[in-house]
Amino acid sequence: MDSPAVSPTPLLKTNETSVETKGEGRERFSSRLAFYFSAVGSAVGFGNVWRFPSLVFEYGGGAFFIPYLLALFLVGIPLLVLEISLGQHFQLGDVGCFGKIHERLRGVGLASIACGYMLVTYYSMLLAWTFNAFFASFRADNFWDQDEVSGTEAKEYFYQTIIGMDIVGDDQPDRLVGMNVFYSLLTWVVIYFSLAYGLEASGKVSYLTMGFPLVILFVFLGRSLTLEGSENGINEYIGESNWGIFSDHPEIWSRAVSQILFSLGTVGIMTAYGSHCKRNEPAFLNSCVVALSNSMFSFISGFAVFATLGHLAYLEGLDSVADLEYSSFGLVFGSWPVALGTLPGGQHWIRLFFIMLFMLGIDSAFSFMEAFLTVLHDTKLFHNVDRKRASLVLTACAFLLSTLYATDAGLIFLDSVDYYINFVIIFVGFVKCVAAGWVYKIETQIECLGPKIVFVYITTTFGSVLLACAMWFGVGNAAAGFFGLVISYAMGIAYVGYLMKKKMHEDPTLTWSDMLFDLTMGNVMKLREDLVSSVGHIPVAWAFLIRHFIPQVLLILFFLGADATTIDEEGNEVKVFGSYGGYATTYQVLGILTVVFAGFLVVSSLVFPNLYEALETVDETEKSVDKNNIDEIEMAEKDQVDDIGNEQLSKGELA
């Protein structure tokens, strides 16, 4: 549904459209339903099953939904609207969209898809391990044939036999695990064929990979609710609320936001999918459907998980689900399959469970690759490269990189990189909001208000937050940090007011209201106006959140995570960043390099935009060619006019 565009302020008023490409000849989703299945399938993955329910249980039961829902509506959905809307409006992937905002911002889009590519190299290994566990259940020495299996034994079987950690060294991996290399190759073959035959093929795959796990989840839920002890598990999951969690564990807020960001995966996937929709699709509605469907799947998964764990706790005579493995690998490869194994025909339930896990993950995996492939095909360099060939190169390279996680230390590498990738996701979300909310049409803003006013205001806004973070997390004084935030911001705004008053003396046509609006909301409201012209209704509140709430929150969360501490084996308090999990330096360095690499892409693009000229989109090239042709025509016409004038002048002199 279209909505009238907000009238631009006089200072930023322009009749130019910000989009040159119409997306003609671009692949399209066959229907809105196909888009929903692909987008929701991308968002829903392992984390919905093993991470969300455990977070609810660990952080106060029902109390966790307060920060979770606030994070969903104030951070997750606005970022999703941004990605889908940009993709639809510009009909380009992440790099092209941010290159349209400013040529120096191509690195923002590149950091985004690089994050997804780094992530999928280890995410695919989770699928390979699931493959391995599934086929291992058919062997003669099937682990699940035993009469009595505990969650701890199942987890150890997964670690030692499936992953192959039985002889791993402390400082470095010792060997490649042959079966995991094979199943990794098999996983990447599936990803390739899901990707190579275009959007129509991957859309059809999504009907299966999203629809089947949904059906299986409800089957598990229905069966688990009939089991003895299931009501106790559900009560521990959602029936009790610990409101003291907010004071006892203030990190609940950062965990909620991290869960939303990681689950929705705003790393170029939704931009790519948006670019394959028609430009007039209702982006805001579609974003809400995708985000709410993802959260609903997580919520329902929690019932299935904890009802089953409640039954297992009952069988083992335990007082609480907390005595079981209820999160991460201990859940999906330990307690949950053990609980399913206690049912009649238990081995078949376990195999069905592994099938569900694989299908949950596979569409997330090929959607990360789709984001990268879309960016490549948008560029003039790779525009005409055959999709099958491009898919083969991308998947082959990713497979080779993923062999790092097929070593006996694969889980350690995975766990370490996964921790640091969370920082990359927060960083990418931050720079995207800055690009959209602060840099869009900044040249026009500078022309109207002057560079000094604009840059002092930007420095005041983010400088005060950085100062507060330094005092909160560096000095460790929350009161001083808050005081520094207020004082530094007030001083900066006072100086901005002085500069604006001076500007009004120079130009009497300017007014306080126009200047304030242009300075505080002009960029993002112009972006909203341009997007609304293509994708329909976007609330004004979205513009405010993108500019004045989300980037500041993500900046604080980044430093909050970097400042987190833990107790090491010797009882000393140490920073988690740089010593995560107590792993050796090799693993820490690899994880930290992912954060450094993303930062390098953004900064290098800002400073040296010519480095990424190869990522210039096809329509930009055509525009450049057309401009050159127009210049040549104008020069020819000018020469012709000069020739005629000279000829007439010569005739006049002769006369």
Order of alpha helices (4+ residues) and beta strands (2+ residues): alpha-alpha-alpha-alpha-alpha-alpha-alpha-alpha-alpha-alpha-alpha-alpha-alpha-alpha-alpha-alpha-alpha-alpha-alpha-alpha-alpha-alpha-alpha-alpha-alpha-alpha-beta-beta-alpha-alpha
